[in-house]
Amino acid sequence: MTRPSLHPGAIRRRSSFAAIVVVLLSMAGADLFVYASGRRGILASPEGTPPVWIVVPGASVRRDGTPSPVLRERMLKALEATRAWPHARLLLSGTFIPGGYSEPDAMRSWMLSHKVNSDRIVLDRSGTDTRSTIRHLGPPSGSVVLVSQSWHLPRALWSARAAGWDARGLAAKQTGWGLRLRLREHVVRILYFFSPT
């Protein structure tokens, strides 16, 4: 008994559905791979071999120049790291807009007010995203500790390791983890996977 042939329109619909499923599975797999690969080596407190660099990716700064809650938690954890590893240099990276807004400068002022030696601090005023921050470290030369919230660290660590760094993460207190940020993080992990550099 012969099976009835499918109408061309039905074949196209099935093919389109299959293509959508493949794309969605690829995206989910990329997201999961970056997350699972990056979450290795996340610490709750500074421990182990001292790094060459302690890196703090930027977050928003208030109009009065004080860190937002997300950035303040990163700064508190980075301060803990500077005390645990007194010879590590500190890279403060973020958005800089000439004429006023500067995440790195606000971070530097905060660190100086907490008695961190200015000689240890390097500002990256072109660190507009995580990959840029890592690129601005220069060629890999030892280990680096990235300080951020646990929702951000897997992507940051994956990027650092893809660039050749021996990278660990230091988890700041979780804050600001709403639905919009969750969705954004999933999307950016997928983009990073398919465009790693």
Buried (B, 14 or more C-beta within 10 A) or exposed (E): EEEEEEEEEEEEEEEEEEEEEEEEEEBEEBBBBBBEBBBEBBBEEBEEEBBBBBBBBBBBBEEEEEBBEBBBBBBBBBBBBBEBBEEBBBBBBBBBEEEEBBBBBBBBBBBEEEEBEEEBBBBBBBBBBBBBBBBBBEEBEEBBBBBBBBBBBBBBBBBBBBBEBBBBBBBBEEBBBEEEBEEEBBEBBBBBBEEEE
